[in-house]
Amino acid sequence: MSQQQPMSMRTTPIAIVVAIAVVLAMVGLWGWSKLDGGSGPQPAPNPTTSPTASPSPIPDPTVPETLLWQVRNDDFIAVDNLLIGSPTRSSQTALIYLPGGLLVDAGPAGEMTLGRTALLADTLAAPRALSGLVGVRVSGEFILDRLGFAGLVDAVEGVWIWTSHGRTRLDGPAAADYVLTPIPGETEEEGIERFSDVMHSIFTRLPADIEQMRQLITSLGVSARSTIPSAEIVAMLMSTRESVRAGAYTESILPTSVLRAGPQPIDVIQQTMSLLMLKRVLPGSVLWPGESDPPRVLLQTAVTNAVSTLSARDAIVAGGYQCVGGSRVADQFVTKVHIPDLSSAAREVGVGVAQALGISEMQIVVGGMTNPTVDAEVVLGSDWKAP
């Protein structure tokens, strides 16, 4: 026995190991059979994002209906002004150049030239004043200082213009000087033509890639400001670029009359001619009664007393309305407030304007308006006295 015991001790562990191996093999075979045709539910793999999958495309922003483009000189006065109308509401892009000396009503800030509205802290003052004057919706404003305008020109690798010496290339600083520095003896229209020449070259040389356009606008930094998101500025520039390059645009100067010439000119709008032009080039953007907030009131005057006219304007503005400067009309003794129709909205404006002027509601007249885009029209008679 003493010789067999060691052998028994050696074989027992081996038997145990063999037994364990057999059990594991049987378990493995059973598991394989379950995986290879078993009817039990299979766990779904965890979803993962493919590293090569493209992100969902971000839709392009809507092109604004109109955009007021201003370029300011070193005194922060907008020497150059352009209203861009996208083809959203018309068949073609509209480029309407505006004199910097155009007289507008800036509400509480009073009457001033369009160029001087760029000095105001209220960034919406210029779009609102221009909209009130010309009678079209102005979606937003884009203002460039001298440095910003020069940076824009350099970003498109300069502009090409026509001079008496032929076709000439200007870099950013030279282009800024060219559009911001008045030439002695030059008319406003000649200055606008120089600005138009440069803007045409800028529009044709803007990048075709939207990401490059975004980077261009971002690079202008604090030298540019706007009242609408930069994405909408980019969209408008992309649209304008395509229109100008394709020749699908109209170009015009707002009809005005010179009230004062010289280094600091003042111009007044020619209401009838301007309205006809804007209805032609921006037919879908023209304001109609009831659209404006605050309501627009055209002030026509039959008196030659400037103090009375200014007092009437102040009374209208104090009443909560936007005053649109009109023109001199035939002599009329009794002051009248004209409204477009007998709707409740029109009557409310008529009564409010009459109260602001301190006149009787019996002086409200339905019809007889010379400008169909305003909410009411006042013909100031010689009987009117400041309340």
C-alpha positions, 0 to 999 in steps of 0.5 A: 500500500505504501507504494500505491498511495503516491500514485493515487495522489498523483492521479486524483488531481488529473481526474478533476482537471479532466472533469472540469474541462468536460463540463466547460466544453459542454457549456460551450457547446450549449451556448454555441447552439443558442447563438447559432439559430436559437429563437431567443431575443438578441441584444441590439448593438449600442448606436454609435455616430460614424466619425465620417458622418456629415453634420446636418446642413444649417439652412442659409439665413433669409435675405433681408428685404432691404438694407441701408448701407452707410460709410462714415468719415472720421467725424462719424458722419455717413457721407455715403449712403446706399439702400439695397433692395433684395429681389425677395419682393421684386424681380431684380436687386435694387441699388438706390443711392441717397444723398448724405444731406437728405433731410429726415425726421429722426423722431425725438432727435428732431430733423437732421440730415441722413448723414448725421443720423450715424452720430446718434446712439440709437442705431435704429434711428437711420432705418426708421427715419429713412423708412418714414421718409421714403415709405418703404420697409428698411429691414436693417442697417450696416455701417462701416467706418473708414477703417472697416471700408478700407478693410473690405476693399483690401479683402477683395484685393482692391477695386477697379475704377474709371478715372480721367487716366483710364482704369485704375486700381485702388487699395483699401485706404485709397478707396476710402479716401476716394469715397469719403473726401469731397472734391471742391466744386463737385456736386453731390451727384458726382460724389455719389457716382464715385461711390457707386463706381467703387461699390460696383467693383466691390460687389463683383469681387466679393467671394462666391463661397459663403464661408469666406464671406462670413470670415470677411464680415467677421474680420471687419471687427469693431469698424463695422456695426449692424442692426441685424445679425451678421448672417443676414448681412452675409446673405444680402451680400451673396445675393447682391454679388450674384445679381450685379455679376449677372446684370440683374439689378437696377441702379438709381439716385433718390429724387431730391431737391437741393435746399442748401449747397456747399460743404454741408448740403441739405436736400429735401425729397421729391415725394411724388417722383420718389414714390413713383420710382420706389413703387417701380423698383421695390414694389413689394416693399412699399408701406401702406396705411396701417403698416408703420409703427408709429403711424406716418403723417405727411405734413404739407403746409400752406403757410410760409411761416417756418416757425409755425411749420416746425411747431406743427411738426413738434406737435405731431411727433409729441403726439406719438407719430412719425412726421414726414416732411412734405412741400408747400401747397396752395394757400389754404386757410383752414387746417385739414387732416386727411385720412385714407378711409373710414376704417377704425384704424384710419379714424383713430389716427385722424382723431389723434393727429387732430388732438395733437394739433389742437384742432376740431375733429370736424377738420378731418377729411376722408380722401384727398391724399397726395401720398397713399403710403402714409397713415394721414396727411396734414395740410397746415392752413394759415389759421393754425396756432401752436396749442 
